[in-house]
Amino acid sequence: MSACNTITLNVAHTYAASPCAVYDAWLNPERAKRFLFATDSGRVIRADIDARVGGHFLVIDRRPTGDAVHYGVFLELRRPRRMTFCFSVAEHDHNADRIQIDIEPLGEGTRLTLSHEMCAEWGNFEEETRQGWAHVLEGLERELDGMIAVMPALAAQAASEPSKASAP
Protein backbone atom coordinates (compact mmCIF):
# COMPACT_ATOMS: atom_id res chain seq x y z
CA MET A 1 0.00 0.00 0.00
CA SER A 2 1.18 3.51 -0.61
CA ALA A 3 1.36 5.95 2.28
CA CYS A 4 -2.07 6.41 3.83
CA ASN A 5 -3.61 5.86 7.24
CA THR A 6 -5.05 2.38 7.30
CA ILE A 7 -7.76 0.42 9.00
CA THR A 8 -7.94 -3.37 9.19
CA LEU A 9 -11.08 -5.45 9.24
CA ASN A 10 -11.20 -9.17 10.01
CA VAL A 11 -13.60 -11.89 8.93
CA ALA A 12 -13.35 -15.54 10.00
CA HIS A 13 -15.13 -18.72 8.96
CA THR A 14 -14.89 -22.40 9.90
CA TYR A 15 -15.02 -25.20 7.33
CA ALA A 16 -15.46 -28.98 7.50
CA ALA A 17 -12.73 -29.35 4.84
CA SER A 18 -8.98 -29.77 5.30
CA PRO A 19 -6.60 -26.77 5.29
CA CYS A 20 -5.21 -27.93 1.91
CA ALA A 21 -8.70 -28.07 0.36
CA VAL A 22 -9.53 -24.58 1.67
CA TYR A 23 -6.21 -23.13 0.46
CA ASP A 24 -6.32 -24.83 -2.94
CA ALA A 25 -9.88 -23.68 -3.68
CA TRP A 26 -8.70 -20.04 -3.61
CA LEU A 27 -6.09 -20.74 -6.28
CA ASN A 28 -8.10 -23.01 -8.59
CA PRO A 29 -9.72 -20.80 -11.28
CA GLU A 30 -12.68 -23.15 -11.89
CA ARG A 31 -13.50 -23.39 -8.19
CA ALA A 32 -12.75 -19.73 -7.43
CA LYS A 33 -15.10 -18.73 -10.24
CA ARG A 34 -17.99 -20.07 -8.16
CA PHE A 35 -17.30 -18.05 -5.01
CA LEU A 36 -14.51 -15.45 -5.31
CA PHE A 37 -16.11 -12.01 -5.73
CA ALA A 38 -19.24 -13.72 -7.08
CA THR A 39 -22.48 -11.96 -6.24
CA ASP A 40 -25.97 -13.43 -6.17
CA SER A 41 -27.08 -11.14 -9.01
CA GLY A 42 -23.93 -11.54 -11.12
CA ARG A 43 -22.02 -14.23 -12.95
CA VAL A 44 -18.24 -14.57 -12.88
CA ILE A 45 -17.22 -14.55 -16.53
CA ARG A 46 -13.47 -14.65 -16.02
CA ALA A 47 -11.13 -15.96 -13.33
CA ASP A 48 -7.43 -15.89 -14.20
CA ILE A 49 -5.12 -16.95 -11.39
CA ASP A 50 -1.33 -17.15 -11.68
CA ALA A 51 -0.69 -18.81 -8.31
CA ARG A 52 2.89 -17.82 -7.56
CA VAL A 53 4.51 -15.00 -5.63
CA GLY A 54 4.42 -12.05 -8.02
CA GLY A 55 1.66 -13.72 -10.02
CA HIS A 56 -1.54 -11.84 -10.79
CA PHE A 57 -5.20 -12.68 -10.53
CA LEU A 58 -8.14 -11.17 -12.35
CA VAL A 59 -11.77 -11.97 -11.55
CA ILE A 60 -14.62 -10.31 -13.45
CA ASP A 61 -18.18 -10.59 -12.14
CA ARG A 62 -20.79 -9.55 -14.71
CA ARG A 63 -23.47 -7.73 -12.71
CA PRO A 64 -26.68 -5.98 -13.76
CA THR A 65 -24.91 -2.66 -13.07
CA GLY A 66 -21.87 -3.60 -15.18
CA ASP A 67 -18.72 -5.65 -14.88
CA ALA A 68 -16.95 -5.62 -11.50
CA VAL A 69 -13.22 -6.15 -12.06
CA HIS A 70 -11.10 -7.48 -9.18
CA TYR A 71 -7.34 -7.47 -9.61
CA GLY A 72 -4.44 -8.43 -7.41
CA VAL A 73 -0.86 -9.63 -7.06
CA PHE A 74 0.23 -12.48 -4.78
CA LEU A 75 2.79 -11.34 -2.20
CA GLU A 76 3.08 -14.52 -0.12
CA LEU A 77 1.95 -18.11 -0.71
CA ARG A 78 2.66 -20.66 2.04
CA ARG A 79 0.49 -23.68 1.39
CA PRO A 80 -1.69 -24.50 3.29
CA ARG A 81 -1.28 -21.86 6.03
CA ARG A 82 -1.18 -18.36 4.53
CA MET A 83 -1.62 -16.30 1.44
CA THR A 84 -1.19 -12.57 1.15
CA PHE A 85 -2.05 -10.43 -1.84
CA CYS A 86 -2.64 -6.84 -2.80
CA PHE A 87 -6.10 -6.22 -4.14
CA SER A 88 -7.89 -3.49 -6.04
CA VAL A 89 -10.72 -2.95 -8.45
CA ALA A 90 -8.40 -1.43 -11.05
CA GLU A 91 -5.19 -2.87 -12.49
CA HIS A 92 -3.15 0.27 -11.90
CA ASP A 93 -4.53 1.35 -8.52
CA HIS A 94 -1.62 2.65 -6.47
CA ASN A 95 -3.59 2.38 -3.22
CA ALA A 96 -4.22 -1.35 -3.47
CA ASP A 97 -5.52 -2.97 -0.31
CA ARG A 98 -3.61 -5.77 1.39
CA ILE A 99 -5.39 -9.04 2.14
CA GLN A 100 -3.93 -11.73 4.39
CA ILE A 101 -5.57 -15.14 4.71
CA ASP A 102 -4.50 -17.35 7.60
CA ILE A 103 -5.63 -20.97 7.62
CA GLU A 104 -5.41 -23.12 10.73
CA PRO A 105 -6.33 -26.75 11.20
CA LEU A 106 -9.00 -27.62 13.75
CA GLY A 107 -9.83 -31.07 15.08
CA GLU A 108 -12.38 -31.82 12.35
CA GLY A 109 -11.90 -28.93 9.94
CA THR A 110 -10.29 -25.60 9.28
CA ARG A 111 -10.57 -22.01 10.43
CA LEU A 112 -9.86 -19.26 7.90
CA THR A 113 -9.22 -15.71 9.10
CA LEU A 114 -9.11 -12.97 6.49
CA SER A 115 -7.59 -9.57 7.34
CA HIS A 116 -8.22 -6.67 4.97
CA GLU A 117 -6.03 -3.60 5.35
CA MET A 118 -7.35 -0.57 3.51
CA CYS A 119 -6.90 3.19 3.47
CA ALA A 120 -8.85 4.85 6.25
CA GLU A 121 -10.44 7.18 3.70
CA TRP A 122 -12.60 4.18 2.70
CA GLY A 123 -13.75 3.66 6.30
CA ASN A 124 -17.36 4.43 5.33
CA PHE A 125 -17.29 1.16 3.37
CA GLU A 126 -15.90 -0.96 6.21
CA GLU A 127 -19.14 -2.79 7.03
CA GLU A 128 -20.03 -3.27 3.36
CA THR A 129 -16.53 -4.67 2.77
CA ARG A 130 -16.84 -7.00 5.77
CA GLN A 131 -20.20 -8.26 4.46
CA GLY A 132 -18.69 -8.77 1.01
CA TRP A 133 -15.90 -10.94 2.42
CA ALA A 134 -18.40 -12.85 4.58
CA HIS A 135 -20.36 -13.58 1.39
CA VAL A 136 -17.16 -14.83 -0.30
CA LEU A 137 -16.32 -17.08 2.66
CA GLU A 138 -19.87 -18.48 2.73
CA GLY A 139 -19.60 -19.15 -1.01
CA LEU A 140 -16.32 -20.97 -0.36
CA GLU A 141 -18.14 -23.12 2.20
CA ARG A 142 -20.79 -24.07 -0.38
CA GLU A 143 -18.04 -24.91 -2.87
CA LEU A 144 -16.14 -27.05 -0.36
CA ASP A 145 -19.32 -28.78 0.84
CA GLY A 146 -20.12 -29.59 -2.80
CA MET A 147 -16.66 -31.11 -3.22
CA ILE A 148 -17.10 -33.20 -0.07
CA ALA A 149 -20.51 -34.44 -1.27
CA VAL A 150 -19.07 -35.49 -4.65
CA MET A 151 -16.16 -37.49 -3.17
CA PRO A 152 -18.21 -40.46 -1.79
CA ALA A 153 -20.14 -40.68 -5.08
CA LEU A 154 -16.90 -40.79 -7.09
CA ALA A 155 -15.43 -43.41 -4.76
CA ALA A 156 -18.57 -45.57 -5.06
CA GLN A 157 -18.51 -45.23 -8.84
CA ALA A 158 -14.84 -46.22 -9.00
CA ALA A 159 -15.46 -49.22 -6.74
CA SER A 160 -18.33 -50.47 -8.91
CA GLU A 161 -16.39 -50.25 -12.20
CA PRO A 162 -14.25 -53.26 -13.10
CA SER A 163 -10.54 -52.60 -12.92
CA LYS A 164 -8.51 -53.01 -16.10
CA ALA A 165 -5.79 -54.57 -13.97
CA SER A 166 -8.14 -57.39 -12.91
CA ALA A 167 -9.40 -58.08 -16.43
CA PRO A 168 -8.39 -61.52 -17.81
C-alpha positions in Angstrom: 0.0 0.0 0.0 1.2 3.5 -0.6 1.4 5.9 2.3 -2.1 6.4 3.8 -3.6 5.9 7.2 -5.0 2.4 7.3 -7.8 0.4 9.0 -7.9 -3.4 9.2 -11.1 -5.5 9.2 -11.2 -9.2 10.0 -13.6 -11.9 8.9 -13.4 -15.5 10.0 -15.1 -18.7 9.0 -14.9 -22.4 9.9 -15.0 -25.2 7.3 -15.5 -29.0 7.5 -12.7 -29.4 4.8 -9.0 -29.8 5.3 -6.6 -26.8 5.3 -5.2 -27.9 1.9 -8.7 -28.1 0.4 -9.5 -24.6 1.7 -6.2 -23.1 0.5 -6.3 -24.8 -2.9 -9.9 -23.7 -3.7 -8.7 -20.0 -3.6 -6.1 -20.7 -6.3 -8.1 -23.0 -8.6 -9.7 -20.8 -11.3 -12.7 -23.1 -11.9 -13.5 -23.4 -8.2 -12.7 -19.7 -7.4 -15.1 -18.7 -10.2 -18.0 -20.1 -8.2 -17.3 -18.0 -5.0 -14.5 -15.5 -5.3 -16.1 -12.0 -5.7 -19.2 -13.7 -7.1 -22.5 -12.0 -6.2 -26.0 -13.4 -6.2 -27.1 -11.1 -9.0 -23.9 -11.5 -11.1 -22.0 -14.2 -13.0 -18.2 -14.6 -12.9 -17.2 -14.6 -16.5 -13.5 -14.7 -16.0 -11.1 -16.0 -13.3 -7.4 -15.9 -14.2 -5.1 -17.0 -11.4 -1.3 -17.2 -11.7 -0.7 -18.8 -8.3 2.9 -17.8 -7.6 4.5 -15.0 -5.6 4.4 -12.1 -8.0 1.7 -13.7 -10.0 -1.5 -11.8 -10.8 -5.2 -12.7 -10.5 -8.1 -11.2 -12.4 -11.8 -12.0 -11.5 -14.6 -10.3 -13.4 -18.2 -10.6 -12.1 -20.8 -9.5 -14.7 -23.5 -7.7 -12.7 -26.7 -6.0 -13.8 -24.9 -2.7 -13.1 -21.9 -3.6 -15.2 -18.7 -5.7 -14.9 -16.9 -5.6 -11.5 -13.2 -6.2 -12.1 -11.1 -7.5 -9.2 -7.3 -7.5 -9.6 -4.4 -8.4 -7.4 -0.9 -9.6 -7.1 0.2 -12.5 -4.8 2.8 -11.3 -2.2 3.1 -14.5 -0.1 1.9 -18.1 -0.7 2.7 -20.7 2.0 0.5 -23.7 1.4 -1.7 -24.5 3.3 -1.3 -21.9 6.0 -1.2 -18.4 4.5 -1.6 -16.3 1.4 -1.2 -12.6 1.2 -2.1 -10.4 -1.8 -2.6 -6.8 -2.8 -6.1 -6.2 -4.1 -7.9 -3.5 -6.0 -10.7 -2.9 -8.4 -8.4 -1.4 -11.1 -5.2 -2.9 -12.5 -3.1 0.3 -11.9 -4.5 1.3 -8.5 -1.6 2.6 -6.5 -3.6 2.4 -3.2 -4.2 -1.3 -3.5 -5.5 -3.0 -0.3 -3.6 -5.8 1.4 -5.4 -9.0 2.1 -3.9 -11.7 4.4 -5.6 -15.1 4.7 -4.5 -17.4 7.6 -5.6 -21.0 7.6 -5.4 -23.1 10.7 -6.3 -26.8 11.2 -9.0 -27.6 13.7 -9.8 -31.1 15.1 -12.4 -31.8 12.3 -11.9 -28.9 9.9 -10.3 -25.6 9.3 -10.6 -22.0 10.4 -9.9 -19.3 7.9 -9.2 -15.7 9.1 -9.1 -13.0 6.5 -7.6 -9.6 7.3 -8.2 -6.7 5.0 -6.0 -3.6 5.4 -7.3 -0.6 3.5 -6.9 3.2 3.5 -8.9 4.8 6.3 -10.4 7.2 3.7 -12.6 4.2 2.7 -13.8 3.7 6.3 -17.4 4.4 5.3 -17.3 1.2 3.4 -15.9 -1.0 6.2 -19.1 -2.8 7.0 -20.0 -3.3 3.4 -16.5 -4.7 2.8 -16.8 -7.0 5.8 -20.2 -8.3 4.5 -18.7 -8.8 1.0 -15.9 -10.9 2.4 -18.4 -12.9 4.6 -20.4 -13.6 1.4 -17.2 -14.8 -0.3 -16.3 -17.1 2.7 -19.9 -18.5 2.7 -19.6 -19.2 -1.0 -16.3 -21.0 -0.4 -18.1 -23.1 2.2 -20.8 -24.1 -0.4 -18.0 -24.9 -2.9 -16.1 -27.0 -0.4 -19.3 -28.8 0.8 -20.1 -29.6 -2.8 -16.7 -31.1 -3.2 -17.1 -33.2 -0.1 -20.5 -34.4 -1.3 -19.1 -35.5 -4.6 -16.2 -37.5 -3.2 -18.2 -40.5 -1.8 -20.1 -40.7 -5.1 -16.9 -40.8 -7.1 -15.4 -43.4 -4.8 -18.6 -45.6 -5.1 -18.5 -45.2 -8.8 -14.8 -46.2 -9.0 -15.5 -49.2 -6.7 -18.3 -50.5 -8.9 -16.4 -50.3 -12.2 -14.3 -53.3 -13.1 -10.5 -52.6 -12.9 -8.5 -53.0 -16.1 -5.8 -54.6 -14.0 -8.1 -57.4 -12.9 -9.4 -58.1 -16.4 -8.4 -61.5 -17.8 
